[in-house]
Amino acid sequence: MSRLKPCPFCGNEINTHIGYRGLRFFTCSNCGSITSFDKDFINANPKVAEAVWNRRVEVDNE
Ligand SMILES: [Zn+2]
Protein backbone atom coordinates (compact mmCIF):
# COMPACT_ATOMS: atom_id res chain seq x y z
CA MET A 1 0.00 0.00 0.00
CA SER A 2 1.86 2.97 -1.24
CA ARG A 3 -0.54 5.86 -1.59
CA LEU A 4 2.19 8.32 -0.74
CA LYS A 5 4.70 9.55 -3.24
CA PRO A 6 8.32 8.84 -2.29
CA CYS A 7 10.66 11.22 -0.53
CA PRO A 8 11.33 14.19 -2.85
CA PHE A 9 14.94 14.33 -1.70
CA CYS A 10 16.14 10.74 -2.02
CA GLY A 11 13.23 8.71 -3.41
CA ASN A 12 12.86 6.50 -0.34
CA GLU A 13 9.55 5.32 1.07
CA ILE A 14 7.76 7.79 3.36
CA ASN A 15 6.27 7.08 6.77
CA THR A 16 3.71 9.17 8.61
CA HIS A 17 2.92 9.73 12.24
CA ILE A 18 0.98 12.19 14.37
CA GLY A 19 3.13 14.40 16.54
CA TYR A 20 3.00 17.51 18.67
CA ARG A 21 -0.33 19.39 18.56
CA GLY A 22 -1.73 16.88 16.11
CA LEU A 23 0.70 17.75 13.36
CA ARG A 24 0.98 15.03 10.76
CA PHE A 25 4.62 14.30 9.97
CA PHE A 26 5.97 12.75 6.79
CA THR A 27 9.34 11.25 7.57
CA CYS A 28 12.03 9.54 5.53
CA SER A 29 14.10 6.91 7.32
CA ASN A 30 16.80 7.07 4.64
CA CYS A 31 17.75 10.76 4.41
CA GLY A 32 16.05 11.90 7.61
CA SER A 33 13.82 14.56 6.10
CA ILE A 34 10.81 15.52 8.20
CA THR A 35 7.93 17.41 6.62
CA SER A 36 4.79 18.79 8.23
CA PHE A 37 2.09 21.23 7.19
CA ASP A 38 1.06 23.68 9.88
CA LYS A 39 -2.54 24.15 8.74
CA ASP A 40 -5.52 22.81 10.67
CA PHE A 41 -7.50 21.93 7.55
CA ILE A 42 -4.66 19.67 6.44
CA ASN A 43 -3.91 17.97 9.73
CA ALA A 44 -7.57 17.35 10.59
CA ASN A 45 -8.07 15.08 7.60
CA PRO A 46 -5.68 12.26 6.65
CA LYS A 47 -6.90 12.20 3.05
CA VAL A 48 -6.25 15.93 2.67
CA ALA A 49 -2.80 15.53 4.22
CA GLU A 50 -1.94 12.72 1.80
CA ALA A 51 -3.16 14.77 -1.16
CA VAL A 52 -1.04 17.73 -0.07
CA TRP A 53 2.00 15.52 0.39
CA ASN A 54 1.52 14.01 -3.06
CA ARG A 55 1.18 17.40 -4.73
CA ARG A 56 4.33 18.38 -6.61
CA VAL A 57 5.15 21.44 -8.63
CA GLU A 58 7.21 21.59 -11.78
CA VAL A 59 10.41 23.54 -11.17
CA ASP A 60 12.60 24.79 -13.96
CA ASN A 61 16.15 24.65 -12.64
CA GLU A 62 17.91 25.60 -15.84
ZN1 LIG B 1 14.61 10.84 1.84
N, CA, C, O and the ligand as a Tripos MOL2 file, in Angstrom:
@<TRIPOS>MOLECULE
protein
  249   247    63     0     0
PROTEIN
NO_CHARGES

@<TRIPOS>ATOM
      1 N           0.8390   -1.1880    0.0000 N.3       1 MET1
      2 CA          0.0000    0.0000    0.0000 C.3       1 MET1
      3 C           0.8690    1.2310    0.0000 C.2       1 MET1
      4 O           1.4290    1.6190    1.0260 O.2       1 MET1
      5 N           0.9730    1.8250   -1.1350 N.am      2 SER2
      6 CA          1.8580    2.9750   -1.2440 C.3       2 SER2
      7 C           1.1120    4.1340   -1.8720 C.2       2 SER2
      8 O           1.3390    4.4890   -3.0290 O.2       2 SER2
      9 N           0.2170    4.7150   -1.0910 N.am      3 ARG3
     10 CA         -0.5400    5.8590   -1.5950 C.3       3 ARG3
     11 C           0.3080    7.1050   -1.6420 C.2       3 ARG3
     12 O           0.0120    8.0440   -2.3810 O.2       3 ARG3
     13 N           1.3750    7.1130   -0.8440 N.am      4 LEU4
     14 CA          2.1870    8.3180   -0.7420 C.3       4 LEU4
     15 C           3.3290    8.2980   -1.7360 C.2       4 LEU4
     16 O           3.9900    7.2780   -1.9310 O.2       4 LEU4
     17 N           3.5470    9.4390   -2.3590 N.am      5 LYS5
     18 CA          4.6990    9.5550   -3.2390 C.3       5 LYS5
     19 C           5.9720    9.4470   -2.4040 C.2       5 LYS5
     20 O           5.9620    9.7350   -1.2070 O.2       5 LYS5
     21 N           7.0710    9.0280   -3.0420 N.am      6 PRO6
     22 CA          8.3160    8.8400   -2.2900 C.3       6 PRO6
     23 C           8.9260   10.1650   -1.8350 C.2       6 PRO6
     24 O           8.4850   11.2430   -2.2320 O.2       6 PRO6
     25 N           9.9300   10.0520   -1.0080 N.am      7 CYS7
     26 CA         10.6620   11.2180   -0.5250 C.3       7 CYS7
     27 C          11.1700   12.0450   -1.7130 C.2       7 CYS7
     28 O          11.8060   11.4970   -2.6130 O.2       7 CYS7
     29 N          10.8960   13.3620   -1.7260 N.am      8 PRO8
     30 CA         11.3310   14.1920   -2.8530 C.3       8 PRO8
     31 C          12.8380   14.4410   -2.8670 C.2       8 PRO8
     32 O          13.3770   14.9650   -3.8410 O.2       8 PRO8
     33 N          13.5060   14.0660   -1.7910 N.am      9 PHE9
     34 CA         14.9450   14.3350   -1.7030 C.3       9 PHE9
     35 C          15.7840   13.1260   -2.1000 C.2       9 PHE9
     36 O          16.8400   13.2750   -2.7150 O.2       9 PHE9
     37 N          15.3160   11.9280   -1.7480 N.am     10 CYS10
     38 CA         16.1360   10.7420   -2.0250 C.3      10 CYS10
     39 C          15.3530    9.6130   -2.6900 C.2      10 CYS10
     40 O          15.9480    8.6400   -3.1530 O.2      10 CYS10
     41 N          14.0250    9.7300   -2.7410 N.am     11 GLY11
     42 CA         13.2290    8.7080   -3.4070 C.3      11 GLY11
     43 C          12.8370    7.5440   -2.5320 C.2      11 GLY11
     44 O          12.2070    6.5990   -3.0080 O.2      11 GLY11
     45 N          13.1940    7.5880   -1.2630 N.am     12 ASN12
     46 CA         12.8630    6.4990   -0.3440 C.3      12 ASN12
     47 C          11.3760    6.5170    0.0280 C.2      12 ASN12
     48 O          10.6790    7.5090   -0.1840 O.2      12 ASN12
     49 N          10.9190    5.4140    0.5780 N.am     13 GLU13
     50 CA          9.5460    5.3180    1.0680 C.3      13 GLU13
     51 C           9.3230    6.2950    2.2300 C.2      13 GLU13
     52 O          10.2350    6.5760    3.0070 O.2      13 GLU13
     53 N           8.0940    6.8020    2.3290 N.am     14 ILE14
     54 CA          7.7550    7.7930    3.3560 C.3      14 ILE14
     55 C           6.8610    7.1640    4.4230 C.2      14 ILE14
     56 O           5.9560    6.3890    4.1160 O.2      14 ILE14
     57 N           7.1280    7.5070    5.6580 N.am     15 ASN15
     58 CA          6.2740    7.0770    6.7710 C.3      15 ASN15
     59 C           5.5730    8.2960    7.3570 C.2      15 ASN15
     60 O           6.0580    9.4220    7.2400 O.2      15 ASN15
     61 N           4.4250    8.0590    7.9880 N.am     16 THR16
     62 CA          3.7130    9.1740    8.6100 C.3      16 THR16
     63 C           3.4350    8.8590   10.0730 C.2      16 THR16
     64 O           3.2670    7.7000   10.4510 O.2      16 THR16
     65 N           3.3900    9.8860   10.8740 N.am     17 HIS17
     66 CA          2.9200    9.7300   12.2430 C.3      17 HIS17
     67 C           2.3800   11.0700   12.7380 C.2      17 HIS17
     68 O           2.6980   12.1320   12.2020 O.2      17 HIS17
     69 N           1.5550   10.9830   13.7780 N.am     18 ILE18
     70 CA          0.9820   12.1860   14.3680 C.3      18 ILE18
     71 C           1.8680   12.6250   15.5240 C.2      18 ILE18
     72 O           2.2010   11.8350   16.4060 O.2      18 ILE18
     73 N           2.2430   13.9020   15.5040 N.am     19 GLY19
     74 CA          3.1290   14.4040   16.5360 C.3      19 GLY19
     75 C           2.5150   15.5310   17.3360 C.2      19 GLY19
     76 O           1.2990   15.6100   17.5100 O.2      19 GLY19
     77 N           3.3670   16.3830   17.8080 N.am     20 TYR20
     78 CA          3.0040   17.5070   18.6680 C.3      20 TYR20
     79 C           1.8310   18.3100   18.1000 C.2      20 TYR20
     80 O           1.8330   18.6590   16.9200 O.2      20 TYR20
     81 N           0.8490   18.5980   18.9220 N.am     21 ARG21
     82 CA         -0.3270   19.3870   18.5560 C.3      21 ARG21
     83 C          -1.0800   18.8070   17.3710 C.2      21 ARG21
     84 O          -1.7470   19.5380   16.6390 O.2      21 ARG21
     85 N          -0.9790   17.5170   17.1790 N.am     22 GLY22
     86 CA         -1.7310   16.8760   16.1080 C.3      22 GLY22
     87 C          -1.1480   17.0640   14.7290 C.2      22 GLY22
     88 O          -1.7890   16.7380   13.7290 O.2      22 GLY22
     89 N           0.0620   17.5860   14.6660 N.am     23 LEU23
     90 CA          0.6970   17.7450   13.3650 C.3      23 LEU23
     91 C           0.9890   16.3790   12.7610 C.2      23 LEU23
     92 O           1.4370   15.4600   13.4470 O.2      23 LEU23
     93 N           0.7300   16.2690   11.4840 N.am     24 ARG24
     94 CA          0.9820   15.0300   10.7610 C.3      24 ARG24
     95 C           2.3560   15.1310   10.1030 C.2      24 ARG24
     96 O           2.5910   16.0010    9.2650 O.2      24 ARG24
     97 N           3.2520   14.2380   10.4900 N.am     25 PHE25
     98 CA          4.6170   14.2960    9.9750 C.3      25 PHE25
     99 C           4.8370   13.2480    8.8940 C.2      25 PHE25
    100 O           4.3710   12.1140    8.9920 O.2      25 PHE25
    101 N           5.5540   13.6570    7.8720 N.am     26 PHE26
    102 CA          5.9670   12.7500    6.7940 C.3      26 PHE26
    103 C           7.4770   12.6130    6.9280 C.2      26 PHE26
    104 O           8.2160   13.5750    6.7200 O.2      26 PHE26
    105 N           7.9290   11.4220    7.2740 N.am     27 THR27
    106 CA          9.3450   11.2480    7.5670 C.3      27 THR27
    107 C           9.9760   10.2110    6.6470 C.2      27 THR27
    108 O           9.3420    9.2480    6.2150 O.2      27 THR27
    109 N          11.2510   10.4510    6.3690 N.am     28 CYS28
    110 CA         12.0270    9.5410    5.5280 C.3      28 CYS28
    111 C          13.1130    8.9110    6.3850 C.2      28 CYS28
    112 O          13.9380    9.6170    6.9640 O.2      28 CYS28
    113 N          13.1180    7.5860    6.4690 N.am     29 SER29
    114 CA         14.1020    6.9140    7.3220 C.3      29 SER29
    115 C          15.4640    6.8410    6.6480 C.2      29 SER29
    116 O          16.4600    6.5170    7.2960 O.2      29 SER29
    117 N          15.5200    7.1400    5.3470 N.am     30 ASN30
    118 CA         16.7960    7.0730    4.6370 C.3      30 ASN30
    119 C          17.5940    8.3670    4.7760 C.2      30 ASN30
    120 O          18.7350    8.3440    5.2370 O.2      30 ASN30
    121 N          17.0010    9.4980    4.3790 N.am     31 CYS31
    122 CA         17.7550   10.7580    4.4130 C.3      31 CYS31
    123 C          17.4080   11.5960    5.6430 C.2      31 CYS31
    124 O          18.0840   12.5840    5.9310 O.2      31 CYS31
    125 N          16.3630   11.2080    6.3660 N.am     32 GLY32
    126 CA         16.0480   11.8970    7.6120 C.3      32 GLY32
    127 C          15.1990   13.1400    7.4560 C.2      32 GLY32
    128 O          15.0230   13.8900    8.4160 O.2      32 GLY32
    129 N          14.6650   13.3760    6.2610 N.am     33 SER33
    130 CA         13.8210   14.5630    6.1010 C.3      33 SER33
    131 C          12.5300   14.3930    6.9000 C.2      33 SER33
    132 O          11.9760   13.2980    6.9990 O.2      33 SER33
    133 N          12.0710   15.4980    7.4600 N.am     34 ILE34
    134 CA         10.8110   15.5180    8.1980 C.3      34 ILE34
    135 C           9.9880   16.6790    7.6700 C.2      34 ILE34
    136 O          10.4360   17.8250    7.6950 O.2      34 ILE34
    137 N           8.7820   16.3850    7.1910 N.am     35 THR35
    138 CA          7.9310   17.4150    6.6180 C.3      35 THR35
    139 C           6.6030   17.4470    7.3530 C.2      35 THR35
    140 O           6.0200   16.4010    7.6370 O.2      35 THR35
    141 N           6.1240   18.6490    7.6610 N.am     36 SER36
    142 CA          4.7900   18.7920    8.2300 C.3      36 SER36
    143 C           4.1550   20.0390    7.6360 C.2      36 SER36
    144 O           4.8430   20.9190    7.1190 O.2      36 SER36
    145 N           2.8390   20.1000    7.7190 N.am     37 PHE37
    146 CA          2.0880   21.2280    7.1860 C.3      37 PHE37
    147 C           1.2990   21.8440    8.3280 C.2      37 PHE37
    148 O           0.3860   21.2190    8.8670 O.2      37 PHE37
    149 N           1.6470   23.0590    8.6960 N.am     38 ASP38
    150 CA          1.0580   23.6840    9.8820 C.3      38 ASP38
    151 C          -0.2420   24.4040    9.5340 C.2      38 ASP38
    152 O          -0.3620   25.6200    9.6840 O.2      38 ASP38
    153 N          -1.2050   23.6210    9.0670 N.am     39 LYS39
    154 CA         -2.5360   24.1470    8.7380 C.3      39 LYS39
    155 C          -3.5660   23.1760    9.2840 C.2      39 LYS39
    156 O          -3.4960   21.9770    9.0130 O.2      39 LYS39
    157 N          -4.5170   23.6790   10.0470 N.am     40 ASP40
    158 CA         -5.5180   22.8130   10.6710 C.3      40 ASP40
    159 C          -6.3060   22.0120    9.6430 C.2      40 ASP40
    160 O          -6.5890   20.8330    9.8570 O.2      40 ASP40
    161 N          -6.6620   22.6480    8.5240 N.am     41 PHE41
    162 CA         -7.5010   21.9320    7.5460 C.3      41 PHE41
    163 C          -6.7550   20.7600    6.9290 C.2      41 PHE41
    164 O          -7.3810   19.8270    6.4260 O.2      41 PHE41
    165 N          -5.4430   20.7920    6.9600 N.am     42 ILE42
    166 CA         -4.6600   19.6700    6.4420 C.3      42 ILE42
    167 C          -4.5370   18.5750    7.4910 C.2      42 ILE42
    168 O          -4.7650   17.4000    7.2000 O.2      42 ILE42
    169 N          -4.1800   18.9570    8.6990 N.am     43 ASN43
    170 CA         -3.9130   17.9680    9.7300 C.3      43 ASN43
    171 C          -5.1750   17.2920   10.2560 C.2      43 ASN43
    172 O          -5.1000   16.2020   10.8230 O.2      43 ASN43
    173 N          -6.3310   17.9250   10.0750 N.am     44 ALA44
    174 CA         -7.5710   17.3550   10.5880 C.3      44 ALA44
    175 C          -8.0620   16.1960    9.7330 C.2      44 ALA44
    176 O          -8.9010   15.4110   10.1740 O.2      44 ALA44
    177 N          -7.5490   16.0840    8.5220 N.am     45 ASN45
    178 CA         -8.0740   15.0800    7.6020 C.3      45 ASN45
    179 C          -6.9280   14.3200    6.9280 C.2      45 ASN45
    180 O          -6.1840   14.9040    6.1400 O.2      45 ASN45
    181 N          -6.7790   13.0380    7.2240 N.am     46 PRO46
    182 CA         -5.6770   12.2620    6.6490 C.3      46 PRO46
    183 C          -5.6640   12.2720    5.1320 C.2      46 PRO46
    184 O          -4.5970   12.3200    4.5190 O.2      46 PRO46
    185 N          -6.8490   12.2270    4.5160 N.am     47 LYS47
    186 CA         -6.8960   12.2040    3.0520 C.3      47 LYS47
    187 C          -6.4010   13.5190    2.4650 C.2      47 LYS47
    188 O          -5.7250   13.5310    1.4350 O.2      47 LYS47
    189 N          -6.7370   14.6260    3.1200 N.am     48 VAL48
    190 CA         -6.2500   15.9310    2.6670 C.3      48 VAL48
    191 C          -4.7310   15.9920    2.8280 C.2      48 VAL48
    192 O          -4.0220   16.4640    1.9380 O.2      48 VAL48
    193 N          -4.2430   15.5130    3.9660 N.am     49 ALA49
    194 CA         -2.8020   15.5310    4.2160 C.3      49 ALA49
    195 C          -2.0540   14.7160    3.1620 C.2      49 ALA49
    196 O          -1.0070   15.1410    2.6730 O.2      49 ALA49
    197 N          -2.5900   13.5460    2.8120 N.am     50 GLU50
    198 CA         -1.9420   12.7170    1.7960 C.3      50 GLU50
    199 C          -1.9550   13.4140    0.4440 C.2      50 GLU50
    200 O          -0.9720   13.3610   -0.2950 O.2      50 GLU50
    201 N          -3.0670   14.0650    0.1210 N.am     51 ALA51
    202 CA         -3.1640   14.7730   -1.1620 C.3      51 ALA51
    203 C          -2.1600   15.9150   -1.2220 C.2      51 ALA51
    204 O          -1.5390   16.1530   -2.2580 O.2      51 ALA51
    205 N          -2.0060   16.6150   -0.1120 N.am     52 VAL52
    206 CA         -1.0440   17.7290   -0.0710 C.3      52 VAL52
    207 C           0.3820   17.2040   -0.2090 C.2      52 VAL52
    208 O           1.1990   17.7730   -0.9320 O.2      52 VAL52
    209 N           0.6660   16.1100    0.4970 N.am     53 TRP53
    210 CA          2.0020   15.5180    0.3880 C.3      53 TRP53
    211 C           2.2970   15.0900   -1.0510 C.2      53 TRP53
    212 O           3.4090   15.2810   -1.5440 O.2      53 TRP53
    213 N           1.3150   14.5210   -1.7100 N.am     54 ASN54
    214 CA          1.5230   14.0050   -3.0610 C.3      54 ASN54
    215 C           1.5640   15.1000   -4.1280 C.2      54 ASN54
    216 O           1.9540   14.8440   -5.2670 O.2      54 ASN54
    217 N           1.1650   16.3050   -3.7640 N.am     55 ARG55
    218 CA          1.1770   17.3970   -4.7300 C.3      55 ARG55
    219 C           2.6130   17.8370   -4.9810 C.2      55 ARG55
    220 O           3.3650   18.0840   -4.0390 O.2      55 ARG55
    221 N           2.9860   17.9330   -6.2400 N.am     56 ARG56
    222 CA          4.3330   18.3820   -6.6070 C.3      56 ARG56
    223 C           4.2330   19.4720   -7.6590 C.2      56 ARG56
    224 O           3.3200   19.4620   -8.4850 O.2      56 ARG56
    225 N           5.1430   20.3870   -7.6320 N.am     57 VAL57
    226 CA          5.1540   21.4370   -8.6350 C.3      57 VAL57
    227 C           6.3160   21.1990   -9.5950 C.2      57 VAL57
    228 O           7.3400   20.6220   -9.2310 O.2      57 VAL57
    229 N           6.1320   21.6520  -10.8100 N.am     58 GLU58
    230 CA          7.2050   21.5930  -11.7830 C.3      58 GLU58
    231 C           8.1460   22.7630  -11.5310 C.2      58 GLU58
    232 O           7.7050   23.9100  -11.4540 O.2      58 GLU58
    233 N           9.4230   22.4830  -11.4040 N.am     59 VAL59
    234 CA         10.4140   23.5370  -11.1720 C.3      59 VAL59
    235 C          11.4340   23.5140  -12.3060 C.2      59 VAL59
    236 O          12.0230   22.4810  -12.6260 O.2      59 VAL59
    237 N          11.6160   24.6660  -12.8870 N.am     60 ASP60
    238 CA         12.5960   24.7910  -13.9610 C.3      60 ASP60
    239 C          13.9270   25.2490  -13.3690 C.2      60 ASP60
    240 O          14.0820   26.4120  -12.9950 O.2      60 ASP60
    241 N          14.8770   24.3340  -13.2880 N.am     61 ASN61
    242 CA         16.1460   24.6510  -12.6390 C.3      61 ASN61
    243 C          17.2310   25.0870  -13.6160 C.2      61 ASN61
    244 O          18.3900   25.2420  -13.2290 O.2      61 ASN61
    245 N          16.8710   25.2830  -14.8550 N.am     62 GLU62
    246 CA         17.9120   25.6020  -15.8370 C.3      62 GLU62
    247 C          18.3020   27.0690  -15.8110 C.2      62 GLU62
    248 O          19.1660   27.4920  -16.5800 O.2      62 GLU62
    249 ZN         14.6140   10.8380    1.8450 Zn       63 ZN63
@<TRIPOS>BOND
     1     1     2 1
     2     2     3 1
     3     3     4 2
     4     3     5 am
     5     5     6 1
     6     6     7 1
     7     7     8 2
     8     7     9 am
     9     9    10 1
    10    10    11 1
    11    11    12 2
    12    11    13 am
    13    13    14 1
    14    14    15 1
    15    15    16 2
    16    15    17 am
    17    17    18 1
    18    18    19 1
    19    19    20 2
    20    19    21 am
    21    21    22 1
    22    22    23 1
    23    23    24 2
    24    23    25 am
    25    25    26 1
    26    26    27 1
    27    27    28 2
    28    27    29 am
    29    29    30 1
    30    30    31 1
    31    31    32 2
    32    31    33 am
    33    33    34 1
    34    34    35 1
    35    35    36 2
    36    35    37 am
    37    37    38 1
    38    38    39 1
    39    39    40 2
    40    39    41 am
    41    41    42 1
    42    42    43 1
    43    43    44 2
    44    43    45 am
    45    45    46 1
    46    46    47 1
    47    47    48 2
    48    47    49 am
    49    49    50 1
    50    50    51 1
    51    51    52 2
    52    51    53 am
    53    53    54 1
    54    54    55 1
    55    55    56 2
    56    55    57 am
    57    57    58 1
    58    58    59 1
    59    59    60 2
    60    59    61 am
    61    61    62 1
    62    62    63 1
    63    63    64 2
    64    63    65 am
    65    65    66 1
    66    66    67 1
    67    67    68 2
    68    67    69 am
    69    69    70 1
    70    70    71 1
    71    71    72 2
    72    71    73 am
    73    73    74 1
    74    74    75 1
    75    75    76 2
    76    75    77 am
    77    77    78 1
    78    78    79 1
    79    79    80 2
    80    79    81 am
    81    81    82 1
    82    82    83 1
    83    83    84 2
    84    83    85 am
    85    85    86 1
    86    86    87 1
    87    87    88 2
    88    87    89 am
    89    89    90 1
    90    90    91 1
    91    91    92 2
    92    91    93 am
    93    93    94 1
    94    94    95 1
    95    95    96 2
    96    95    97 am
    97    97    98 1
    98    98    99 1
    99    99   100 2
   100    99   101 am
   101   101   102 1
   102   102   103 1
   103   103   104 2
   104   103   105 am
   105   105   106 1
   106   106   107 1
   107   107   108 2
   108   107   109 am
   109   109   110 1
   110   110   111 1
   111   111   112 2
   112   111   113 am
   113   113   114 1
   114   114   115 1
   115   115   116 2
   116   115   117 am
   117   117   118 1
   118   118   119 1
   119   119   120 2
   120   119   121 am
   121   121   122 1
   122   122   123 1
   123   123   124 2
   124   123   125 am
   125   125   126 1
   126   126   127 1
   127   127   128 2
   128   127   129 am
   129   129   130 1
   130   130   131 1
   131   131   132 2
   132   131   133 am
   133   133   134 1
   134   134   135 1
   135   135   136 2
   136   135   137 am
   137   137   138 1
   138   138   139 1
   139   139   140 2
   140   139   141 am
   141   141   142 1
   142   142   143 1
   143   143   144 2
   144   143   145 am
   145   145   146 1
   146   146   147 1
   147   147   148 2
   148   147   149 am
   149   149   150 1
   150   150   151 1
   151   151   152 2
   152   151   153 am
   153   153   154 1
   154   154   155 1
   155   155   156 2
   156   155   157 am
   157   157   158 1
   158   158   159 1
   159   159   160 2
   160   159   161 am
   161   161   162 1
   162   162   163 1
   163   163   164 2
   164   163   165 am
   165   165   166 1
   166   166   167 1
   167   167   168 2
   168   167   169 am
   169   169   170 1
   170   170   171 1
   171   171   172 2
   172   171   173 am
   173   173   174 1
   174   174   175 1
   175   175   176 2
   176   175   177 am
   177   177   178 1
   178   178   179 1
   179   179   180 2
   180   179   181 am
   181   181   182 1
   182   182   183 1
   183   183   184 2
   184   183   185 am
   185   185   186 1
   186   186   187 1
   187   187   188 2
   188   187   189 am
   189   189   190 1
   190   190   191 1
   191   191   192 2
   192   191   193 am
   193   193   194 1
   194   194   195 1
   195   195   196 2
   196   195   197 am
   197   197   198 1
   198   198   199 1
   199   199   200 2
   200   199   201 am
   201   201   202 1
   202   202   203 1
   203   203   204 2
   204   203   205 am
   205   205   206 1
   206   206   207 1
   207   207   208 2
   208   207   209 am
   209   209   210 1
   210   210   211 1
   211   211   212 2
   212   211   213 am
   213   213   214 1
   214   214   215 1
   215   215   216 2
   216   215   217 am
   217   217   218 1
   218   218   219 1
   219   219   220 2
   220   219   221 am
   221   221   222 1
   222   222   223 1
   223   223   224 2
   224   223   225 am
   225   225   226 1
   226   226   227 1
   227   227   228 2
   228   227   229 am
   229   229   230 1
   230   230   231 1
   231   231   232 2
   232   231   233 am
   233   233   234 1
   234   234   235 1
   235   235   236 2
   236   235   237 am
   237   237   238 1
   238   238   239 1
   239   239   240 2
   240   239   241 am
   241   241   242 1
   242   242   243 1
   243   243   244 2
   244   243   245 am
   245   245   246 1
   246   246   247 1
   247   247   248 2
@<TRIPOS>SUBSTRUCTURE
     1 MET1         2 RESIDUE 1 A MET
     2 SER2         6 RESIDUE 1 A SER
     3 ARG3        10 RESIDUE 1 A ARG
     4 LEU4        14 RESIDUE 1 A LEU
     5 LYS5        18 RESIDUE 1 A LYS
     6 PRO6        22 RESIDUE 1 A PRO
     7 CYS7        26 RESIDUE 1 A CYS
     8 PRO8        30 RESIDUE 1 A PRO
     9 PHE9        34 RESIDUE 1 A PHE
    10 CYS10       38 RESIDUE 1 A CYS
    11 GLY11       42 RESIDUE 1 A GLY
    12 ASN12       46 RESIDUE 1 A ASN
    13 GLU13       50 RESIDUE 1 A GLU
    14 ILE14       54 RESIDUE 1 A ILE
    15 ASN15       58 RESIDUE 1 A ASN
    16 THR16       62 RESIDUE 1 A THR
    17 HIS17       66 RESIDUE 1 A HIS
    18 ILE18       70 RESIDUE 1 A ILE
    19 GLY19       74 RESIDUE 1 A GLY
    20 TYR20       78 RESIDUE 1 A TYR
    21 ARG21       82 RESIDUE 1 A ARG
    22 GLY22       86 RESIDUE 1 A GLY
    23 LEU23       90 RESIDUE 1 A LEU
    24 ARG24       94 RESIDUE 1 A ARG
    25 PHE25       98 RESIDUE 1 A PHE
    26 PHE26      102 RESIDUE 1 A PHE
    27 THR27      106 RESIDUE 1 A THR
    28 CYS28      110 RESIDUE 1 A CYS
    29 SER29      114 RESIDUE 1 A SER
    30 ASN30      118 RESIDUE 1 A ASN
    31 CYS31      122 RESIDUE 1 A CYS
    32 GLY32      126 RESIDUE 1 A GLY
    33 SER33      130 RESIDUE 1 A SER
    34 ILE34      134 RESIDUE 1 A ILE
    35 THR35      138 RESIDUE 1 A THR
    36 SER36      142 RESIDUE 1 A SER
    37 PHE37      146 RESIDUE 1 A PHE
    38 ASP38      150 RESIDUE 1 A ASP
    39 LYS39      154 RESIDUE 1 A LYS
    40 ASP40      158 RESIDUE 1 A ASP
    41 PHE41      162 RESIDUE 1 A PHE
    42 ILE42      166 RESIDUE 1 A ILE
    43 ASN43      170 RESIDUE 1 A ASN
    44 ALA44      174 RESIDUE 1 A ALA
    45 ASN45      178 RESIDUE 1 A ASN
    46 PRO46      182 RESIDUE 1 A PRO
    47 LYS47      186 RESIDUE 1 A LYS
    48 VAL48      190 RESIDUE 1 A VAL
    49 ALA49      194 RESIDUE 1 A ALA
    50 GLU50      198 RESIDUE 1 A GLU
    51 ALA51      202 RESIDUE 1 A ALA
    52 VAL52      206 RESIDUE 1 A VAL
    53 TRP53      210 RESIDUE 1 A TRP
    54 ASN54      214 RESIDUE 1 A ASN
    55 ARG55      218 RESIDUE 1 A ARG
    56 ARG56      222 RESIDUE 1 A ARG
    57 VAL57      226 RESIDUE 1 A VAL
    58 GLU58      230 RESIDUE 1 A GLU
    59 VAL59      234 RESIDUE 1 A VAL
    60 ASP60      238 RESIDUE 1 A ASP
    61 ASN61      242 RESIDUE 1 A ASN
    62 GLU62      246 RESIDUE 1 A GLU
    63 ZN63       249 GROUP 0 **** ****
